Amino acid sequence: MSHLQFSSIKMLIPALVTGILLTACGGGGGSLALSDVGSGGTGFISGNVTAGPVGSANVTAYAVTAGQMGARIGSATTDVNGNFTMNVGAYAGSVMLQANGGSYTDEATGTVMPMATGDVMTAIVPAIAAGSSNAGVQITPLTAMAQAMAHHMSGGMTDANIAAANLAIGNQFSVSDVLHIQPMNPLVSGSGSGASLDAQNYGMTLAAMSKYAQTLDLSSSSSIVTAMMNDASDGVLDGMASGASVQMVGMGGSMMLPVTAGTNGMATAMNAFMYSAQNKSGVVTTDLMSKLSVATGQIQNSVPVTTTAMLRGTAFNGLVNRGTVSAYAVNGGMLGAQIASAVVDGQGNFTMPLGSYSGPVMLQMHGATYMDEATKTLMTMAPSDVMTAVLPSVTGAANVTGVMVTPVTSMAQSRAMGMSGGMTDANMAAANAAMGNYFSISDILHTQPMDPVASGSGANASQDARNYGLTVAAMSEYAQSLTMPVSSTLVMSMMQDAADGVMNGKNGMTQISMTMGTMMGTMMAATVGTTGLADAMTSFMNSSANLSGLTLTDMQAFMQKLNSSGGQI
């Protein structure tokens, strides 16, 4: 995957996210010898990642402290069969495992699929002893649903909640131990022979999810896992997470998870898979299918799940009408584990459960389709393009609303990352305020930008909203002047430019090279963030794309500020 070149600052594009998750804090790859396991006071965790065996997945282990996700304690990469082994040092306590990336053979179609960017599978393991060997741990869609459920219980991921959630999800799908039973692979001829009923039910459940994703025409079947995690988080499989509809991305755009997805929908999909040519196991699981077809959605034998905090916001780069927003914990100023994700609706809005998480949050959006303001055409972000935002510490169980993810919040996130200590609460607040001051926006996290391609939008908009909307439009206009195939790519360059605190076309002492799609790249001009944006704003406002009703006179003070700016944020 191609991406912009960086010098001194660690920018948060998907390739780097993967790199961070691979960084070992006492971890390693999948090549450790079995003779090393549990030796010399060093603990190990080994097991399998299965949605179909997932090869080349990144598996990261996190400590769990007081029911919440803590520091990274180990990492590994799966082999072609989805197996992994990782060193967790002398750690003792509960562990959260998270797998992302890699590829698997999709059961419904028989084709190899990558795990979609932003999709993860998780598992939660009750307290392990220091220096112990913990083998046969499974990371699957079912363990992911159990982890999401435990995370949203009162007290979070305590040992009692972990055990209850793993048991409850197992009961729901007739698997006695979702954490340690390896699912049967129904794509393997005769795999049902000798497999326990638990393993058969487990394998058919995963295949049914794959089949269900196919019937919904999802872009990647791994997206159903994220949706089912959100659905299970409140203890009821009803297509909702704490009252908010669960959204997904299909080939035709965003859609709502049907209310019967985890019950009759799964039963129907299981029946379709079992009697298809893809099922080579030699078995059918009619009892489980019948059980799911009449299930109410209440996850069986689960302790009550506390209604937990929700994060609601809007993505804007022009009107955004699809894409995925993921929320990540921030530990020690650096990117931590993914804690939630959601699909944006047709107006760019998103809702996701945060559980009992307390602490700083980084939001990252990718894969969005948006109305480019300069050209008034629909564009889709390039695979390596992201938009981000950083939120100083949120309080567990407190709802967070009205959060914006925009090119300007992306620049602020990059600036916070580039400051000494990284994304601390103080740096986040300072970077958000500094970027707001630079573009004359009092609160970049909560001000809704005016959409200047909407007729008459400037009439009742505040000056903050006007400045915000026309800043984004000016970036679009500048990208058009460079004939960039996708204007979101300019956002990545602007993030780099902002990282060192000076808008001068450089990251530190290194001039920024801008990618131009399939065309040759070009060096970023020193004036892009100053007179370049002011000139682009003038061009946009004089164009037919500007339907806001505002004139150059209305924006004269702001453009003069950009023109006279020395680039110092």
C-alpha positions as CSV (number, residue, x, y, z in Angstrom):
1,M,0.0,0.0,0.0
2,S,1.4,3.3,-1.0
3,H,1.4,6.2,1.4
4,L,3.1,9.6,2.0
5,Q,6.7,9.6,3.2
6,F,7.3,10.9,6.7
7,S,10.4,12.2,8.3
8,S,10.3,12.8,12.1
9,I,6.7,12.6,12.9
10,K,4.7,9.3,13.4
11,M,1.5,10.0,11.4
12,L,-1.5,7.8,11.9
13,I,-2.3,6.2,8.5
14,P,-3.5,2.6,8.4
15,A,0.0,1.3,7.5
16,L,1.4,2.9,10.7
17,V,-1.5,1.7,12.8
18,T,-0.5,-1.8,11.8
19,G,3.1,-1.0,12.6
20,I,2.2,0.2,16.0
21,L,0.1,-2.9,16.7
22,L,3.1,-5.0,15.7
23,T,5.5,-3.2,18.1
24,A,6.4,-5.7,20.8
25,C,6.3,-4.7,24.5
26,G,7.8,-8.1,25.4
27,G,6.2,-9.7,22.4
28,G,7.4,-11.5,19.3
29,G,6.3,-13.2,16.2
30,G,4.9,-16.7,15.6
31,S,8.2,-18.5,15.5
32,L,8.8,-19.3,19.2
33,A,9.7,-22.8,19.9
34,L,7.3,-24.8,22.1
35,S,10.2,-25.7,24.3
36,D,10.4,-22.0,25.3
37,V,6.8,-21.8,26.4
38,G,6.5,-21.0,30.1
39,S,10.2,-21.2,30.7
40,G,12.3,-19.0,32.9
41,G,9.4,-17.0,34.4
42,T,8.3,-15.9,30.9
43,G,4.6,-16.3,30.1
44,F,3.2,-17.2,26.7
45,I,-0.2,-17.2,25.1
46,S,-0.9,-19.3,22.0
47,G,-3.9,-20.1,19.9
48,N,-5.8,-19.5,16.7
49,V,-7.5,-16.6,14.9
50,T,-10.5,-17.9,13.0
51,A,-13.1,-16.4,10.7
52,G,-12.0,-19.1,8.5
53,P,-8.3,-19.4,9.6
54,V,-6.8,-15.9,9.3
55,G,-3.2,-15.9,8.1
56,S,-0.8,-12.9,8.6
57,A,-3.1,-11.3,11.1
58,N,-1.6,-9.0,13.7
59,V,-2.4,-10.2,17.2
60,T,-1.8,-7.8,20.1
61,A,-2.3,-8.5,23.9
62,Y,-3.3,-5.8,26.3
63,A,-3.4,-5.8,30.1
64,V,-6.7,-5.3,31.8
65,T,-6.7,-3.1,34.8
66,A,-9.7,-2.3,37.0
67,G,-12.0,-3.7,34.2
68,Q,-10.5,-1.5,31.5
69,M,-8.0,-2.0,28.7
70,G,-4.5,-1.1,29.7
71,A,-1.0,-1.3,28.3
72,R,0.2,-3.4,25.4
73,I,2.0,-6.5,26.8
74,G,2.8,-8.6,23.7
75,S,2.3,-9.1,20.0
76,A,2.5,-11.8,17.3
77,T,1.7,-12.6,13.7
78,T,-0.4,-15.6,12.7
79,D,0.9,-18.2,10.3
80,V,-1.0,-19.4,7.3
81,N,-3.3,-21.5,9.5
82,G,-4.1,-18.7,11.9
83,N,-1.9,-20.0,14.6
84,F,0.0,-17.6,16.9
85,T,2.3,-17.7,19.9
86,M,3.4,-14.6,21.9
87,N,5.6,-13.8,24.8
88,V,3.8,-11.8,27.6
89,G,6.8,-11.7,29.9
90,A,6.0,-11.8,33.6
91,Y,2.5,-10.3,33.3
92,A,-0.2,-11.6,35.6
93,G,-3.9,-10.7,35.3
94,S,-6.7,-10.6,32.7
95,V,-5.8,-10.2,29.1
96,M,-7.6,-8.7,26.1
97,L,-6.5,-10.0,22.7
98,Q,-7.1,-8.1,19.5
99,A,-6.5,-9.3,15.9
100,N,-6.6,-7.2,12.8
101,G,-5.3,-7.4,9.2
102,G,-4.4,-10.7,7.5
103,S,-6.7,-12.7,5.2
104,Y,-8.9,-15.7,5.3
105,T,-11.0,-17.9,3.0
106,D,-14.5,-16.8,3.3
107,E,-16.8,-19.7,3.9
108,A,-19.8,-18.5,1.9
109,T,-17.9,-17.7,-1.3
110,G,-14.7,-19.8,-1.0
111,T,-12.7,-16.7,-1.9
112,V,-9.7,-15.3,-0.1
113,M,-10.7,-12.0,1.6
114,P,-8.6,-9.5,3.6
115,M,-9.8,-8.4,7.0
116,A,-11.3,-5.0,6.2
117,T,-9.4,-1.9,7.5
118,G,-11.0,-1.0,10.8
119,D,-12.4,-4.4,11.5
120,V,-11.0,-6.3,14.4
121,M,-11.7,-9.5,16.3
122,T,-11.1,-9.7,20.0
123,A,-11.0,-12.2,22.9
124,I,-10.9,-11.6,26.6
125,V,-9.0,-14.1,28.9
126,P,-9.6,-14.3,32.7
127,A,-6.5,-13.7,34.9
128,I,-3.4,-15.6,33.9
129,A,-0.5,-16.4,36.3
130,A,2.9,-14.8,35.8
131,G,5.2,-17.1,33.7
132,S,2.3,-19.5,32.8
133,S,1.6,-21.1,29.5
134,N,-1.8,-20.5,28.1
135,A,-2.4,-22.5,25.0
136,G,-5.4,-23.0,22.7
137,V,-6.9,-19.5,23.1
138,Q,-9.4,-18.8,20.3
139,I,-10.0,-15.4,18.7
140,T,-13.2,-15.6,16.7
141,P,-16.4,-13.6,16.0
142,L,-17.9,-15.2,19.1
143,T,-15.1,-14.3,21.4
144,A,-15.3,-10.8,19.9
145,M,-19.0,-10.6,20.8
146,A,-18.2,-11.8,24.3
147,Q,-15.4,-9.2,24.8
148,A,-17.8,-6.4,23.6
149,M,-20.4,-7.6,26.1
150,A,-18.0,-7.8,29.0
151,H,-16.7,-4.4,28.2
152,H,-20.2,-3.0,28.6
153,M,-21.1,-4.7,31.9
154,S,-21.1,-2.8,35.1
155,G,-17.4,-2.7,36.2
156,G,-16.1,-3.5,32.7
157,M,-13.9,-6.4,32.0
158,T,-13.6,-7.9,35.5
159,D,-12.8,-11.6,35.8
160,A,-16.4,-12.3,36.8
161,N,-17.8,-10.3,33.8
162,I,-15.3,-12.0,31.4
163,A,-16.4,-15.5,32.6
164,A,-20.1,-14.5,32.4
165,A,-19.9,-13.0,28.9
166,N,-17.8,-15.9,27.5
167,L,-20.3,-18.4,28.9
168,A,-23.4,-16.4,27.8
169,I,-22.2,-16.1,24.2
170,G,-21.4,-19.8,24.2
171,N,-24.8,-20.6,25.5
172,Q,-26.4,-18.5,22.8
173,F,-24.7,-20.5,20.1
174,S,-24.4,-23.9,21.8
175,V,-20.7,-23.9,22.3
176,S,-19.6,-24.8,25.8
177,D,-16.3,-22.9,25.8
178,V,-15.9,-20.2,23.1
179,L,-12.4,-19.3,24.4
180,H,-10.8,-22.8,24.0
181,I,-12.8,-24.9,21.6
182,Q,-11.4,-24.7,18.1
183,P,-14.1,-24.3,15.5
184,M,-14.6,-27.0,12.9
185,N,-13.6,-25.7,9.4
186,P,-16.6,-26.7,7.2
187,L,-14.6,-25.9,4.0
188,V,-12.4,-28.9,4.8
189,S,-13.7,-32.2,3.4
190,G,-14.9,-34.5,6.1
191,S,-14.0,-32.1,8.9
192,G,-17.2,-33.0,10.8
193,S,-16.0,-36.5,11.3
194,G,-14.6,-36.8,14.8
195,A,-15.4,-33.1,15.6
196,S,-17.3,-32.6,18.8
197,L,-20.8,-31.1,18.7
198,D,-19.4,-27.9,20.2
199,A,-16.8,-27.7,17.4
200,Q,-19.5,-28.4,14.8
201,N,-21.8,-25.7,16.2
202,Y,-18.9,-23.2,16.4
203,G,-17.8,-23.8,12.8
204,M,-21.3,-23.6,11.5
205,T,-22.0,-20.4,13.4
206,L,-19.0,-18.7,11.8
207,A,-20.0,-20.0,8.4
208,A,-23.5,-18.7,8.9
209,M,-22.1,-15.2,9.7
210,S,-20.2,-15.4,6.4
211,K,-23.3,-16.5,4.5
212,Y,-25.3,-13.7,6.2
213,A,-22.7,-11.1,5.1
214,Q,-23.1,-12.4,1.6
215,T,-26.8,-12.0,1.6
216,L,-26.4,-8.4,2.8
217,D,-23.9,-7.8,0.0
218,L,-21.3,-6.5,2.4
219,S,-18.1,-5.3,1.0
220,S,-16.2,-7.7,3.3
221,S,-17.6,-10.5,5.4
222,S,-15.4,-9.3,8.3
223,S,-17.7,-6.3,8.6
224,I,-20.4,-8.5,10.0
225,V,-18.1,-9.3,12.9
226,T,-17.9,-5.6,13.9
227,A,-21.7,-5.3,13.5
228,M,-22.4,-8.3,15.7
229,M,-19.9,-7.1,18.3
230,N,-21.9,-3.9,18.5
231,D,-25.2,-5.7,18.6
232,A,-24.0,-8.0,21.4
233,S,-22.6,-5.2,23.5
234,D,-25.9,-4.5,25.4
235,G,-26.8,-8.1,26.0
236,V,-29.5,-8.3,23.4
237,L,-29.2,-9.3,19.7
238,D,-31.7,-6.9,18.2
239,G,-29.7,-4.9,15.6
240,M,-29.1,-2.2,18.2
241,A,-26.4,-1.1,20.6
242,S,-27.9,0.6,23.7
243,G,-30.8,1.9,21.7
244,A,-28.8,3.0,18.6
245,S,-29.2,1.1,15.3
246,V,-26.0,-0.7,14.3
247,Q,-24.8,0.4,10.9
248,M,-22.7,-1.4,8.3
249,V,-21.2,-0.7,4.9
250,G,-22.5,-2.7,1.9
251,M,-21.7,-2.5,-1.8
252,G,-24.5,0.0,-2.2
253,G,-23.6,2.2,0.8
254,S,-24.4,2.2,4.5
255,M,-27.3,0.1,5.9
256,M,-28.8,-0.9,9.2
257,L,-28.2,-4.3,10.8
258,P,-31.6,-6.1,10.6
259,V,-33.2,-6.6,14.1
260,T,-33.3,-10.4,13.4
261,A,-29.6,-10.7,12.3
262,G,-28.5,-12.6,15.4
263,T,-31.5,-14.9,15.6
264,N,-33.7,-15.9,12.7
265,G,-31.3,-14.2,10.2
266,M,-28.5,-16.4,11.4
267,A,-30.7,-19.5,11.3
268,T,-31.7,-18.8,7.7
269,A,-28.1,-18.2,6.7
270,M,-27.0,-21.4,8.5
271,N,-29.5,-23.4,6.6
272,A,-28.4,-21.9,3.3
273,F,-24.8,-22.7,4.0
274,M,-25.3,-26.2,5.3
275,Y,-27.1,-27.3,2.2
276,S,-24.7,-25.5,-0.2
277,A,-21.7,-26.9,-2.0
278,Q,-19.4,-25.0,0.3
279,N,-20.2,-27.2,3.2
280,K,-17.7,-30.0,2.9
281,S,-17.8,-31.1,6.5
282,G,-20.4,-33.8,6.1
283,V,-22.5,-32.6,9.0
284,V,-25.5,-30.3,9.5
285,T,-26.4,-28.6,12.8
286,T,-30.2,-28.6,12.7
287,D,-30.7,-28.3,16.5
288,L,-28.7,-25.1,16.6
289,M,-30.5,-23.8,13.6
290,S,-33.9,-24.5,15.1
291,K,-32.7,-22.9,18.4
292,L,-31.7,-19.7,16.7
293,S,-34.8,-19.5,14.5
294,V,-37.0,-19.0,17.7
295,A,-34.5,-17.1,19.8
296,T,-35.7,-13.8,21.3
297,G,-32.3,-12.1,21.1
298,Q,-31.8,-12.0,24.8
299,I,-28.3,-13.5,25.3
300,Q,-28.9,-16.5,27.5
301,N,-27.7,-16.7,31.1
302,S,-26.0,-13.3,30.9
303,V,-25.6,-10.9,33.8
304,P,-27.4,-7.6,33.2
305,V,-25.5,-5.3,30.9
306,T,-25.3,-1.7,32.0
307,T,-26.3,0.9,29.5
308,T,-23.1,2.5,28.7
309,A,-21.7,5.7,27.2
310,M,-22.3,6.4,23.6
311,L,-20.1,8.6,21.3
312,R,-22.0,10.5,18.6
313,G,-20.5,12.7,16.0
314,T,-20.3,13.7,12.3
315,A,-17.6,13.4,9.7
316,F,-17.3,16.3,7.2
317,N,-15.1,16.8,4.2
318,G,-18.0,18.1,2.2
319,L,-21.1,15.9,2.9
320,V,-19.9,12.4,3.8
321,N,-22.3,9.5,3.1
322,R,-20.3,6.4,3.8
323,G,-17.1,5.2,5.5
324,T,-16.1,3.7,8.9
325,V,-15.1,5.7,12.0
326,S,-13.0,3.8,14.6
327,A,-12.3,4.8,18.2
328,Y,-8.9,4.0,19.7
329,A,-7.7,4.2,23.2
330,V,-4.6,6.4,23.8
331,N,-2.0,5.1,26.2
332,G,1.0,7.1,27.2
333,G,0.4,9.6,24.4
334,M,0.5,6.8,21.8
335,L,-2.2,4.9,19.9
336,G,-3.6,2.0,21.8
337,A,-6.3,-0.7,21.0
338,Q,-9.4,-0.1,19.1
339,I,-12.4,0.2,21.4
340,A,-15.3,0.7,19.0
341,S,-16.2,1.4,15.4
342,A,-19.2,2.5,13.5
343,V,-20.4,3.2,9.9
344,V,-21.4,6.7,9.0
345,D,-24.9,7.3,7.7
346,G,-26.0,9.4,4.6
347,Q,-25.3,12.6,6.5
348,G,-21.9,11.7,7.9
349,N,-23.3,10.9,11.3
350,F,-22.0,8.0,13.5
351,T,-22.8,6.5,16.8
352,M,-20.7,4.0,18.7
353,P,-20.7,2.5,22.3
354,L,-17.6,3.3,24.4
355,G,-18.5,1.0,27.3
356,S,-16.9,1.9,30.6
357,Y,-13.8,3.3,28.9
358,S,-12.2,6.3,30.5
359,G,-9.3,8.2,29.0
360,P,-8.2,10.0,25.8
361,V,-9.7,8.9,22.5
362,M,-8.5,9.1,18.9
363,L,-11.0,8.8,16.1
364,Q,-10.0,7.6,12.7
365,M,-12.2,7.6,9.5
366,H,-11.3,5.8,6.3
367,G,-13.1,4.6,3.2
368,A,-15.5,7.5,3.1
369,T,-17.4,8.7,0.1
370,Y,-17.9,12.5,0.1
371,M,-19.1,15.4,-2.0
372,D,-16.0,17.2,-3.1
373,E,-16.8,20.9,-2.8
374,A,-14.7,22.3,-5.6
375,T,-15.9,19.8,-8.3
376,K,-19.3,18.9,-6.8
377,T,-18.5,15.3,-7.6
378,L,-18.6,12.2,-5.4
379,M,-15.1,11.0,-4.4
380,T,-14.0,8.1,-2.3
381,M,-11.0,8.5,0.0
382,A,-7.9,6.7,-1.3
383,P,-7.1,3.5,0.7
384,S,-4.2,5.1,2.6
385,D,-6.1,8.4,3.3
386,V,-7.6,8.9,6.8
387,M,-9.2,11.7,8.7
388,T,-8.7,11.9,12.5
389,A,-9.6,13.7,15.6
390,V,-8.4,13.5,19.2
391,L,-10.6,13.9,22.3
392,P,-9.0,14.6,25.8
393,S,-10.1,12.1,28.4
394,V,-13.7,11.0,28.4
395,T,-15.3,9.8,31.6
396,G,-16.6,6.2,31.8
397,A,-20.4,6.0,31.3
398,A,-20.6,9.6,30.2
399,N,-22.2,10.2,26.7
400,V,-20.1,12.2,24.3
401,T,-22.0,14.0,21.5
402,G,-21.4,16.4,18.7
403,V,-17.9,15.4,17.8
404,M,-16.6,16.4,14.4
405,V,-14.0,14.6,12.3
406,T,-12.7,16.9,9.6
407,P,-9.5,17.9,7.8
408,V,-8.9,20.5,10.5
409,T,-9.3,18.0,13.4
410,S,-7.0,15.8,11.5
411,M,-4.3,18.5,11.4
412,A,-4.8,19.0,15.2
413,Q,-4.4,15.2,15.8
414,S,-1.2,15.3,13.8
415,R,0.0,18.3,15.7
416,A,-0.7,16.7,19.1
417,M,1.2,13.5,18.0
418,G,4.2,15.7,17.0
419,M,4.4,17.4,20.4
420,S,6.7,16.2,23.2
421,G,4.9,13.4,25.0
422,G,2.6,12.7,22.1
423,M,-1.2,12.7,22.4
424,T,-1.5,13.6,26.1
425,D,-4.6,15.3,27.3
426,A,-2.7,18.6,27.5
427,N,-1.3,18.3,24.0
428,M,-4.7,17.3,22.6
429,A,-6.3,20.4,24.1
430,A,-3.5,22.6,23.0
431,A,-3.4,21.3,19.5
432,N,-7.2,21.5,19.0
433,A,-7.1,25.1,20.3
434,A,-4.1,26.1,18.2
435,M,-5.6,24.8,14.9
436,G,-8.9,26.5,15.8
437,N,-7.0,29.8,16.4
438,Y,-5.2,29.4,13.1
439,F,-8.4,29.0,11.1
440,S,-10.5,31.3,13.3
441,I,-12.8,28.5,14.6
442,S,-13.4,28.7,18.4
443,D,-14.0,24.9,18.8
444,I,-13.0,22.6,15.9
445,L,-14.3,19.5,17.8
446,H,-17.9,20.7,18.2
447,T,-18.6,23.4,15.6
448,Q,-20.5,22.0,12.6
449,P,-19.0,23.5,9.4
450,M,-21.2,25.3,7.0
451,D,-21.6,23.4,3.8
452,P,-20.9,26.0,1.1
453,V,-22.3,23.9,-1.8
454,A,-25.7,23.9,-0.1
455,S,-27.9,26.8,-1.3
456,G,-28.1,29.7,1.2
457,S,-26.1,27.9,3.8
458,G,-24.2,31.0,4.8
459,A,-27.3,33.1,5.8
460,N,-27.7,31.8,9.3
461,A,-24.3,30.2,9.9
462,S,-22.1,31.6,12.6
463,Q,-18.7,33.1,11.6
464,D,-17.0,30.1,13.1
465,A,-19.1,27.7,10.9
466,R,-18.5,29.9,7.8
467,N,-14.7,29.9,8.4
468,Y,-14.8,26.1,9.0
469,G,-16.8,25.3,5.9
470,L,-14.8,27.6,3.6
471,T,-11.5,26.3,5.0
472,V,-12.5,22.8,3.9
473,A,-13.7,24.1,0.6
474,A,-10.4,25.9,0.0
475,M,-8.5,22.7,0.6
476,S,-10.7,21.0,-2.0
477,E,-10.1,23.9,-4.4
478,Y,-6.4,23.7,-3.9
479,A,-6.4,20.0,-4.6
480,Q,-8.3,20.6,-7.8
481,S,-5.7,23.2,-8.9
482,L,-3.0,20.5,-8.5
483,T,-5.3,18.0,-10.4
484,M,-5.2,15.6,-7.5
485,P,-7.5,12.6,-8.4
486,V,-8.8,12.5,-4.8
487,S,-8.9,15.7,-2.8
488,S,-8.7,13.8,0.5
489,T,-5.0,13.1,-0.3
490,L,-4.3,16.8,0.3
491,V,-5.6,16.4,3.9
492,M,-2.7,13.9,4.5
493,S,-0.2,16.4,3.3
494,M,-1.7,19.1,5.4
495,M,-1.5,16.8,8.4
496,Q,2.2,16.4,7.8
497,D,2.6,20.1,7.4
498,A,0.9,20.9,10.7
499,A,2.8,18.2,12.6
500,D,5.8,20.4,13.5
501,G,3.7,23.5,14.3
502,V,4.5,25.5,11.2
503,M,2.6,25.6,8.0
504,N,5.5,25.9,5.6
505,G,5.3,22.8,3.3
506,K,7.8,21.0,5.5
507,N,7.9,18.4,8.2
508,G,10.8,19.6,10.3
509,M,13.5,20.3,7.8
510,T,12.2,17.9,5.2
511,Q,10.0,19.2,2.4
512,I,6.8,17.2,2.0
513,S,6.2,15.1,-1.1
514,M,2.6,14.9,-2.1
515,T,1.2,11.8,-3.7
516,M,-0.8,12.3,-6.9
517,G,-2.6,9.0,-7.4
518,T,-1.1,7.2,-10.4
519,M,0.7,10.4,-11.5
520,M,4.1,11.6,-10.5
521,G,4.2,13.2,-7.0
522,T,5.1,16.8,-6.4
523,M,6.7,18.8,-3.6
524,M,4.4,20.7,-1.3
525,A,4.7,24.5,-1.8
526,A,5.8,26.4,1.3
527,T,2.7,28.7,1.0
528,V,0.0,26.0,0.8
529,G,-1.3,26.6,4.3
530,T,-1.1,30.4,4.1
531,T,-1.5,32.4,0.9
532,G,-2.2,29.2,-1.1
533,L,-5.4,28.5,1.0
534,A,-6.4,32.2,0.8
535,D,-6.1,32.2,-3.0
536,A,-8.0,28.9,-3.2
537,M,-10.7,30.3,-1.0
538,T,-11.0,33.3,-3.4
539,S,-11.3,31.0,-6.4
540,F,-13.9,28.8,-4.7
541,M,-16.0,31.8,-3.6
542,N,-16.0,33.2,-7.2
543,S,-17.0,29.8,-8.7
544,S,-20.4,28.4,-9.4
545,A,-19.8,25.7,-6.7
546,N,-20.3,28.4,-4.0
547,L,-24.0,28.4,-3.2
548,S,-23.6,29.7,0.3
549,G,-24.7,33.2,-0.6
550,L,-21.5,34.6,1.0
551,T,-19.2,37.0,-0.9
552,L,-15.5,37.8,-0.6
553,T,-16.5,40.8,1.6
554,D,-18.0,38.4,4.1
555,M,-14.8,36.5,4.4
556,Q,-12.3,39.3,3.9
557,A,-11.0,39.4,7.5
558,F,-10.4,35.6,7.5
559,M,-8.6,35.6,4.1
560,Q,-6.5,38.5,5.1
561,K,-5.5,36.6,8.3
562,L,-4.3,33.7,6.1
563,N,-2.6,35.9,3.6
564,S,-0.5,37.6,6.4
565,S,0.1,34.5,8.4
566,G,3.7,33.3,8.7
567,G,2.4,29.8,9.1
568,Q,3.0,29.6,12.8
569,I,0.3,27.5,14.4
